[in-house]
Amino acid sequence: MAYLVERTDKAEAQIRDIILYRAELTGSTNAALELLDKLESGLMQLADFPESGTQPRYPALRARGYRVLIIEKYLFFYKIDHSRKSVIIHAAVDGRRDYLNLI
């Protein structure tokens, strides 16, 4: 049975910011929408493969049960709730940033 992929409000806002930044950077709505499609597709794979992300490099995040899925240069931090059969996306950040305090 597939897991339900959910997002916190914080993750939704961060994804929106990523897409808006891509549109501004490229001057292309199409480029932003292509990125959104790629991100959405990658995140939806967690429904069938919730364990596909890796453990974060920071021990503090590992200790809190986070996993990380990398899509392009973006890191998506999530937790798996096996009892509810759900994956909860908690944060979406640019991997080039110091992200420990953003989660």
C-alpha positions as CSV (number, residue, x, y, z in Angstrom):
1,M,0.0,0.0,0.0
2,A,1.3,3.4,-0.9
3,Y,2.1,6.0,1.7
4,L,0.4,9.4,1.8
5,V,2.8,12.3,1.1
6,E,2.0,15.3,3.2
7,R,3.7,18.7,3.6
8,T,3.9,21.1,6.5
9,D,2.9,24.7,5.9
10,K,6.6,25.6,6.2
11,A,7.6,23.1,3.5
12,E,4.9,24.4,1.2
13,A,6.1,28.0,1.7
14,Q,9.7,26.9,1.0
15,I,8.8,25.1,-2.2
16,R,6.8,28.1,-3.3
17,D,9.9,30.3,-2.6
18,I,12.1,28.0,-4.6
19,I,9.7,28.1,-7.6
20,L,9.3,31.9,-7.5
21,Y,13.1,32.3,-7.3
22,R,13.6,30.1,-10.3
23,A,11.0,32.2,-12.3
24,E,12.7,35.4,-11.2
25,L,16.2,34.1,-11.9
26,T,15.4,32.7,-15.4
27,G,12.7,35.2,-16.3
28,S,10.7,32.2,-17.4
29,T,7.5,30.9,-16.0
30,N,8.0,27.7,-18.0
31,A,11.4,27.0,-16.4
32,A,9.8,27.5,-13.0
33,L,6.9,25.1,-13.8
34,E,9.3,22.5,-15.2
35,L,11.2,22.6,-11.9
36,L,8.0,22.3,-10.0
37,D,7.0,19.2,-12.0
38,K,10.4,17.7,-11.4
39,L,10.2,18.4,-7.6
40,E,6.6,17.1,-7.4
41,S,7.5,13.9,-9.3
42,G,10.4,13.2,-7.0
43,L,8.4,13.8,-3.9
44,M,5.6,11.6,-5.0
45,Q,8.0,8.7,-5.4
46,L,8.2,8.7,-1.6
47,A,4.6,7.3,-1.6
48,D,5.9,4.0,-3.0
49,F,9.5,4.2,-1.6
50,P,9.4,6.1,1.7
51,E,12.8,4.9,2.7
52,S,14.5,6.1,-0.5
53,G,16.0,9.2,1.1
54,T,19.2,9.1,3.0
55,Q,20.1,10.0,6.5
56,P,21.1,13.6,6.9
57,R,24.8,14.4,7.6
58,Y,24.1,16.3,10.8
59,P,23.7,14.0,13.8
60,A,21.1,16.4,15.3
61,L,18.8,15.8,12.3
62,R,19.4,12.1,12.3
63,A,18.5,11.9,16.0
64,R,15.2,13.6,15.3
65,G,14.3,11.0,12.8
66,Y,14.7,13.0,9.6
67,R,15.5,11.6,6.2
68,V,16.6,13.7,3.2
69,L,15.6,13.4,-0.4
70,I,17.8,15.2,-2.9
71,I,16.3,16.5,-6.1
72,E,18.6,18.6,-8.2
73,K,20.3,20.9,-5.7
74,Y,17.4,20.9,-3.3
75,L,17.1,19.0,0.0
76,F,13.8,17.8,1.2
77,F,13.7,16.8,4.9
78,Y,11.0,14.4,5.9
79,K,9.9,11.9,8.5
80,I,8.1,8.6,8.0
81,D,5.1,7.7,10.1
82,H,4.7,4.0,9.5
83,S,1.7,3.7,11.7
84,R,-0.3,6.2,9.6
85,K,1.4,5.1,6.4
86,S,2.5,8.7,5.7
87,V,5.5,10.7,4.7
88,I,5.6,14.2,6.1
89,I,7.8,16.8,4.2
90,H,9.0,19.2,6.9
91,A,11.5,21.4,4.9
92,A,12.7,22.2,1.4
93,V,16.1,24.0,1.2
94,D,18.8,24.8,-1.2
95,G,21.6,22.3,-0.5
96,R,24.2,25.0,-0.9
97,R,23.0,26.9,2.2
98,D,23.7,26.2,5.8
99,Y,20.4,24.5,6.4
100,L,20.7,23.1,9.9
101,N,18.9,26.1,11.4
102,L,16.3,26.3,8.6
103,I,14.6,23.0,9.5
